[in-house]
């Protein structure tokens, strides 16, 4: 479930053309989060952003870390697939919504929970891709060792119109044409 970082940065730039700093909360012991932050930091300058990342070691630290980023006046948050942060996403969204700071998710479920948008992955699609790989093994068409590592090759722009409206963000027409509106009632 490798995140499409460049696409996420493009989306943030399109939705917040004047934004300068993206805040990221991450768990310092989750290698997926550490590598994602490094990729954000490496690519952010290409889109005119700086990254302000705050690491945590436990889920209980996430709300305070969110307060830290908010006090630093970040323009938005970009959420990762970080287990500790996602586990208390509702608390983060409560704080950011009150402060008027949008949060971009990394996958469709986070957008359903209240993030404004995401250039992200769909875990159902990921499951189908994984199932197809497993089926090759079960049918005897390939051994596990013979199947190459795969990541999701495609992503979608997911949007939550209610969350966008709440932040006063207008969805550009070119993004609206292909974006997937999430069902927040589900």
BAFI-123205 format. One line per field, with one value per residue (C-alpha): residue number from 1; x, y, z; residue in one letter. Coordinates in steps of 0.5 Angstrom, whole numbers, plus 500, padded with zeros to 3 digits. Example, Ala and Ser with C-alpha at 12.3 -4.5 7.8 and 13.67 -1.06 7.14 Angstrom:
i	c(1, 2) .
x	c(525, 527) .
y	c(491, 498) .
z	c(516, 514) .
aa	c(A, S) .
This chain:
i	c(1, 2, 3, 4, 5, 6, 7, 8, 9, 10, 11, 12, 13, 14, 15, 16, 17, 18, 19, 20, 21, 22, 23, 24, 25, 26, 27, 28, 29, 30, 31, 32, 33, 34, 35, 36, 37, 38, 39, 40, 41, 42, 43, 44, 45, 46, 47, 48, 49, 50, 51, 52, 53, 54, 55, 56, 57, 58, 59, 60, 61, 62, 63, 64, 65, 66, 67, 68, 69, 70, 71, 72, 73, 74, 75, 76, 77, 78, 79, 80, 81, 82, 83, 84, 85, 86, 87, 88, 89, 90, 91, 92, 93, 94, 95, 96, 97, 98, 99, 100, 101, 102, 103, 104, 105, 106, 107, 108, 109, 110, 111, 112, 113, 114, 115, 116, 117, 118, 119, 120, 121, 122, 123, 124, 125, 126, 127, 128, 129, 130, 131, 132, 133, 134, 135, 136, 137, 138, 139, 140, 141, 142, 143, 144, 145, 146, 147, 148, 149, 150, 151, 152, 153, 154, 155, 156, 157, 158, 159, 160, 161, 162, 163, 164, 165, 166, 167, 168, 169, 170, 171, 172, 173, 174, 175, 176, 177, 178, 179, 180, 181, 182, 183, 184, 185, 186) .
x	c(500, 505, 503, 503, 506, 507, 500, 498, 502, 499, 492, 494, 497, 491, 486, 490, 495, 497, 499, 507, 507, 504, 504, 505, 504, 507, 510, 517, 517, 513, 518, 512, 511, 519, 520, 513, 516, 522, 519, 515, 521, 525, 519, 515, 520, 518, 511, 513, 512, 516, 514, 513, 513, 512, 514, 510, 512, 505, 497, 496, 501, 498, 493, 498, 503, 497, 497, 504, 503, 497, 501, 506, 501, 501, 497, 494, 496, 497, 495, 499, 497, 500, 497, 497, 495, 489, 487, 485, 484, 477, 481, 486, 480, 476, 482, 484, 477, 476, 482, 480, 486, 484, 487, 488, 488, 492, 486, 479, 477, 480, 476, 470, 472, 472, 479, 478, 481, 486, 490, 490, 489, 483, 484, 479, 483, 489, 485, 483, 490, 493, 488, 490, 497, 495, 490, 496, 500, 493, 492, 499, 501, 507, 511, 511, 518, 517, 512, 515, 513, 507, 505, 498, 499, 493, 490, 484, 483, 477, 474, 469, 465, 462, 469, 471, 466, 467, 474, 472, 476, 473, 474, 477, 473, 479, 480, 472, 471, 475, 475, 471, 466, 466, 459, 460, 454, 457) .
y	c(500, 505, 512, 516, 522, 526, 526, 528, 534, 536, 535, 539, 545, 545, 545, 550, 554, 559, 553, 553, 548, 541, 538, 531, 526, 520, 514, 514, 506, 505, 504, 505, 512, 514, 512, 516, 522, 522, 522, 528, 531, 530, 532, 537, 543, 541, 543, 549, 546, 545, 539, 540, 533, 531, 524, 520, 514, 512, 513, 517, 522, 524, 529, 533, 533, 535, 541, 542, 543, 547, 552, 552, 555, 549, 550, 543, 536, 530, 524, 517, 510, 510, 506, 510, 516, 513, 510, 517, 520, 523, 527, 530, 532, 535, 539, 541, 542, 547, 551, 551, 547, 541, 534, 530, 523, 517, 513, 513, 511, 517, 521, 518, 519, 527, 528, 533, 529, 524, 522, 515, 508, 504, 498, 494, 494, 492, 486, 484, 485, 481, 476, 475, 474, 469, 465, 464, 460, 456, 454, 452, 457, 460, 459, 465, 466, 467, 472, 479, 485, 489, 496, 499, 502, 506, 511, 516, 523, 522, 528, 529, 535, 536, 537, 541, 546, 546, 549, 554, 550, 550, 543, 545, 543, 539, 535, 535, 531, 525, 525, 520, 523, 519, 517, 519, 516, 509) .
z	c(500, 498, 498, 492, 495, 489, 487, 494, 494, 487, 490, 496, 491, 487, 493, 497, 492, 497, 502, 504, 510, 511, 518, 518, 525, 525, 529, 529, 530, 524, 518, 513, 516, 517, 510, 508, 511, 508, 501, 503, 505, 499, 494, 498, 495, 488, 489, 493, 500, 507, 511, 519, 521, 529, 531, 536, 540, 542, 540, 547, 544, 538, 540, 543, 537, 533, 538, 536, 529, 530, 534, 529, 524, 518, 513, 513, 515, 510, 514, 513, 513, 520, 525, 531, 528, 524, 531, 533, 527, 530, 535, 530, 526, 532, 533, 526, 524, 530, 528, 520, 518, 513, 513, 507, 508, 505, 503, 502, 509, 512, 507, 509, 516, 515, 511, 506, 500, 498, 492, 495, 495, 496, 500, 497, 490, 494, 497, 490, 487, 493, 492, 485, 487, 492, 487, 482, 488, 490, 483, 482, 477, 481, 488, 493, 491, 484, 485, 484, 490, 487, 489, 487, 481, 480, 485, 485, 488, 493, 496, 502, 499, 506, 509, 503, 504, 512, 510, 505, 499, 492, 488, 482, 476, 473, 479, 480, 473, 475, 483, 487, 492, 498, 502, 509, 511, 510) .
aa	c(X, X, X, X, X, X, X, X, X, X, X, X, X, X, X, X, X, X, X, X, X, X, X, X, X, X, X, X, X, X, X, X, X, X, X, X, X, X, X, X, X, X, X, X, X, X, X, X, X, X, X, X, X, X, X, X, X, X, X, X, X, X, X, X, X, X, X, X, X, X, X, X, X, X, X, X, X, X, X, X, X, X, X, X, X, X, X, X, X, X, X, X, X, X, X, X, X, X, X, X, X, X, X, X, X, X, X, X, X, X, X, X, X, X, X, X, X, X, X, X, X, X, X, X, X, X, X, X, X, X, X, X, X, X, X, X, X, X, X, X, X, X, X, X, X, X, X, X, X, X, X, X, X, X, X, X, X, X, X, X, X, X, X, X, X, X, X, X, X, X, X, X, X, X, X, X, X, X, X, X, X, X, X, X, X, X) .
